[in-house]
């Protein structure tokens, strides 16, 4: 990308020596609990020191950071130490001397000749780096700044607001959107004036981080940020969703039969107002179709199901571009999710159709802060009523849930018509949760912890990852305890949501691309691809790495054992939307399924275990027209599932290459079947009228015999 060569004198002034300052930011979860802080010391010589920490769901990063910005806006040095969310060692350094920049971390090392202002992009950092770049971008030409190792960061002001502190002080702040890092904008509230810096970060549905004393401003800023973000999202949806008005014919399609896991003879699929009206042999007579899409003999899959997502307003584009038309949301902020469901129904979000699972957690120092966090059975029943009244078909129970009320809670959820699944509450084994009435278990680690935990084993912290990483390698799945457990799962038809792709992090060495990312990392924007080589867990030495790799291989093997025994498996990610669902299917094949069986898991099973088989999971008349046109044959080579040429869903046709282009992703498919409109589309020439004029000449014109 084009590098910026010069900055005006204003930028030099922005980074001139200033009086030392200290700023403390508090990180407050959506339910009002403080879960972390960022303490910043800005010294008068340009050096900034930061202490950043937050803990949620028994995990979180702890970072000690410092960096120096030169008078011309150039970052001259940077260092950070600590641990990442899952405990990996963070040790990263950057230095620039004149025209040479060098950097080194636990996962990479590099150098580059550079001229002009540039900002280093750390792999792990606090929000104070954002703060420094807010000031640099405000003064930069066109509000752009070159990034190292690569890329360009841009900033746009979206809104301004006056806020008040708890003591009555007032100030004006501005909402900025930064683009060029990741695949969605970053929204930040900044101070105003000649040298703006970070004022706060609002992450609706999760937490906010504001300067200490200004927490009362969070609700108003969240509302204003939501409006600004919604405008951007609506523009994106309008640009990338192409309406299919009237009758659409998808001609010459090879339909994947998800019940038989086979591909049938070429067919013509008729679509009207988002539903399939007929599936006929290819070449059948066509009567006044408004649109025609020639599939050209491509295989057409039912829309894929991600059975373990945590949806947000920007991940929908990734799902759509990869053929994921339905997502089971496995835990979210309830108000945020309800708003997203409304926005999706109104066509304002580029998003899959969401099947929500109600999140239910118990109070503890390790609590996750999604959904409802309860103390007792009465609170659990109230939460279940809230979910049931809003049509949630499933309940998800989490780590800190009180085990004493588990059985009664599950029974009450069943009485409200809901399936029940989740993590295994601390102090219990998986078998005990099944005895209490669980219908499904999330994550392969939660399944195998059944053979590792005792009543006093703490599984609400990193132990739930460390124990399987350490111990699964030596498990003998041919012994009676394992065989009996699998037989019990099969007999009761307990579904398992293994999320193998997400749990590959236990075997990732810093600097190596992990298995689920290898097939798509090269297509990602450079900064995203770079982040995929960062290890998540602390792995000490080659012996530990080999043990963890063996444990992960055994986890994948156990999924295959369960499937072959008749245990229902569903395909979920809990990771990068869309792309890692394809990775999950590849891991299912590695576990012993055929590619066609893996596709069946991601289509038929997705619908079956969300109770949506009446309108999803297969291609048949009367069902939703969720269609995925792919190149190649993913029933023979599962890698071909990544070659999505077009997606039809909710009455729109969507082209992945357009989404890829908008997000900086190298497309997987170059050519896509286009929509051919008839010369006189029925939907355009009909549907209007002039009733008033007609009645003037014939008052009985609309009377019926």
Beta strands, then each sheet from edge to edge (+ up, - down):
strand 1: 21-29
strand 2: 34-42
strand 3: 47-54
strand 4: 62-69
strand 5: 75-83
strand 6: 89-97
strand 7: 100-104
strand 8: 109-113
strand 9: 118-120
strand 10: 144-148
strand 11: 152-164
strand 12: 170-179
strand 13: 186-191
strand 14: 198-203
strand 15: 207-211
strand 16: 242-243
strand 17: 247-257
strand 18: 262-272
strand 19: 275-281
strand 20: 291-294
strand 21: 299-302
strand 22: 304-309
strand 23: 324-329
strand 24: 353-362
strand 25: 372-374
strand 26: 394-397
strand 27: 419-422
strand 28: 440-442
strand 29: 495-497
strand 30: 569-570
strand 31: 627-630
strand 32: 644-649
strand 33: 652-654
strand 34: 675-677
sheet 1: 8+ 7- 6+ 5- 4+ 3- 2+ 1- 15+ 14- 13+ 12- 11+ 10- 9-
sheet 2: 16+ 33- 32+ 31- 21+ 17+ 18- 19+
sheet 3: 16+ 33- 32+ 31- 21+ 17+ 20+ 34-
sheet 4: 22+ 23+ 24+ 25+
sheet 5: 22+ 23+ 24+ 26+ 27+
sheet 6: 28+ 29+ 30+
end
